[in-house]
Structure formats: C-alpha cells, structure tokens
Amino acid sequence: MSGSVIDNVSRETLELLKEFEELVLKWTKKINLVSSRDASQVWERHIVDSVQVFNCAPSDGSWIDIGSGGGFPGIVAAIMGKEVTPDRPFTLVDSDQRKCAFLRTAARELSLNVEVQAKRVEQINPMGASVLSARALDDLDGLLFHAERHLAPSGVALFPKGARWQDEHERALKRWSYNIEVIKSETNPEATILKIKELARV
C-alpha cells in the first residue's frame, strides 16, 4: 500500500475500496477493464492513484468523470466522497456499454451516489460541474475542450499525466489560457496530476 496517500482513509472507506478492487478483478476476466499486466497492481496503479486525484479536488460540488472505463478515478472518488459528503453527485461518462454496465453494478453494490451515462462525452448536455476528471482519455488540448463545455466557471479540472505532460502543456497554451498547478504523484515518480482552473480560450 502506498502510505501517505491513504493514511487518513477510514476503515469503512478502505473496506469499500477493497470491495471495489475485487469487483474490478472479477469483471476484468470478462471485459478487460485493466490490462493483464496491471491486474496484479490494481490497488497501487489504479486505486491509490485515483485516491490521489480525489485528494487534489475541492471537498464538495458535483463531479463529472469522463472516459470512466474501469471506474478510475470516478468510482474511487465517489467512494472517498461518500463518508464526507454523501449527497455529492458523481456523473461517470463512457461510450463502452459493457464498461457502463460494470460502473452501474459497482455503484449499486457499493451504494454510491453515481449516475452513469453510456455516451460519448461530446453527446451529453453541459454539466456545469465543480470538478471534471479524466485519466488516459486524450491529450491536454483535447481534454480542455471537454472541460470548457462541462465545468462551471469556478470549476477545477484534474488530469493525471505522465512524464511528457510539459509537451502537452506547451501545445495547449497555443489555444488556451489557464491557471495550472502541477502535483507530483506519490505512486509514480514520473507522473503528475495537473490541476487546472480559470480556463479560457486565447
């Protein structure tokens, strides 16, 4: 387990995260939620990593997770938020019907305040969300189009990125203006979480 990331997680929340890990492993045998290489590292590589994203977010307000896939970080964020702000709404968006079936099952079995939309993110109505997250969905420029459409003016976008995030940042600055905070990952020395506010077109 990665120490400091989950040091303050309650026993009840930790149990829910463990239940979710078991669900991921069970469903991965059917629909490949994570790669076979990652199956032995779901806790560290996906769950703890998603907890980090939650820890970077504001403590309340609606949350939209796009390209949710196996529920990272969307389901994990909903689990983390359940204890503190049980009424906080989470919307998870993915175009893969089978993955959406998994997300709905996880939300139901873990009693989470989650709505799942089985659509491409371009097809859903603007959300006016306080938080928008996406993991491994698109480059930063592409993600900012979705953030512009779905975030409230005061909203925050959270994007986990790898070692080449600066290249994406430089390309995005040709089209966008924003306030960026770069948060180093505690689980991967080459990874970061980009926390973006005050998004506007140049």
N, C-alpha and C positions, 0 to 999 in steps of 0.2 A: 504494500500500500504506500502511496505517496503521502508522507507525513503531513506537512503543514497545510496542504490543500484541504484535507478533510478532518483536521484536528478538532474543529468546532462543530462537527456534524453530530446530531443527537443519535442515540441508539436506534430510535424508531425510524429516523430518516435513513440511517445506514442499512437497516433491515430492508427497507423499500428499495434502496439502490441494489442490494444483493438479489432481491427478488427480480428486479428488472434485468440484472445480469443473467440470471437463469433463463428468463424469457427470451433474451437475445440469443443465447446459445441454443436453446430448443428450436427456435424458429429459423436460425441460420442454417440448420440442417436441411430445411425445406426451400428457403428463398434467398439464401446468401446475403444476409443483412450486413455481415462483415466478411472480409476475405478469410480464407482458410488460414493464412499466415497470422491474421490478427485474432483468430478465435481464442487462442491461448492467452491473449493480452487484452481482453475486452475491458477488464477493470481499469488497468493503468492507461491504456492507449485511448480508450473511448469514454469511460465513465468519469474517471478522475479528471481527465482533460475537459469534459463538459462541466464538471463542478467548477473548474477554474473560470469558465465563461460566465456561469451564474454569479460567481463572486465578484465579477467586474461590473455587473449590471446594477442599475438603481433598484431599490428594495421594494418598489411597488409599480403599478401600472401594467397595462396589457402588453403581452409579449407575443410576437409572431416569429416563428422559426421556419425558414424556407428551405426546401430541399431536405426535409427532415430525415428521410431514409430510415435508418435503424433507430431513430429517436435521439440522436446526438446533435446538438445539445438539448433539443426540445423537451423530451420526456424527462431527462435528468433535471433540467431546470424546473419543470413542474413538480417533480418530487422534492427538490430543495425548497421550493416556494410554499409547498403545501403546509408545512408546520408554521411558518411565519405569517404568511398571508394566504389563508385557504381559499379566499374568494378571488384571488388574482387569476384572470383568464389567460390561457395559453392557446394559441392557434398554430397548428402544425400543418404545413403545406407540402405535398409531394405528388408528383404525377403518376407514380407507380401504384396501381391499385392493390397489389399484394402487400407492399410495404405499408400502405394506409390501413389495410386490414390488421396488420401487426400493431400499428400505432394505436388503433382503436381498442384492440384487445388489451394492450398494456395499460392504456388509460382507464379502461373499465376495471381490470383486475387490481390495479393499484389505487383506484378511487381518486383519480386526478381530475382537476378542472381543465380539461383539454378538449378542444374541438379540432377534428381532423378534416382537412379539405383535400380531396383527391383531384387536384387540378394542377395545371402548370401555374406558376406564380403570376404570369402575365394575365391570366384569365380571372383572377379574383378581384373583387372590389377593393379600393383603397381602404386600409385598415386604421390609419391614424394611431398607430401603436406607439407605446412608450419605449419599447425595445424591439429591435429586429436582429436576429442572429442567422448565420448561415455558415456551414462548415463544409469545405471542399465542394462547393457548388459552382463557382465561377471565379474569374479574376476580379480584382478590386473594382475596376471600372464597371464591369457588368453588375456587380453586387450593388454599387451605388445607385444605379438606375432603379433597382427594386427598393432600396432604402428611401429614395426620393418619393416614390409612389406610396409607400406603406407606413412611413414614420410620421408621427406628429412633429410639428416644428421644433419642439423641445426634446425630441426623441434621441435615443442613442443606438448606434449600430455596433455590433460586436462580431468580429470576423477573425477566427483563428487562421493563422497563416504560417507558412514555412520559411525557410532561410532566404528565399528570394522575394520577400514581401516588399523590399525597397524598390525593386524594379517595377512592381505593380503600382506602388505609390507614385512613382515618378510619371508613369503613363497616365494615371488617373488625374493628376494635377493639371493635365492639359485641358481637361473638360470640367473639373470640379474644384470647388473650394470647400475646405472643411477643417475642423479642429481635430487633430489626431493625437491620441495617447498610445504609446507602444508599450505593452505589458509583456515582460518576459515570461515564457512558460516555465513552470516548475517541474514539468514532467519530461520536457524535451529541450535540451539546451539550444537547439537551432530554431525552435518555434516561438511564435509570439501571438498575442491577441491584440488586434487593432480595435481601439475604442474610438468611435467617430461621432462627432457632434457638429451642429451648426453647418449642415450640408447645404450647399448652393451650387448652381451652375456658374461657371466662369463666364 
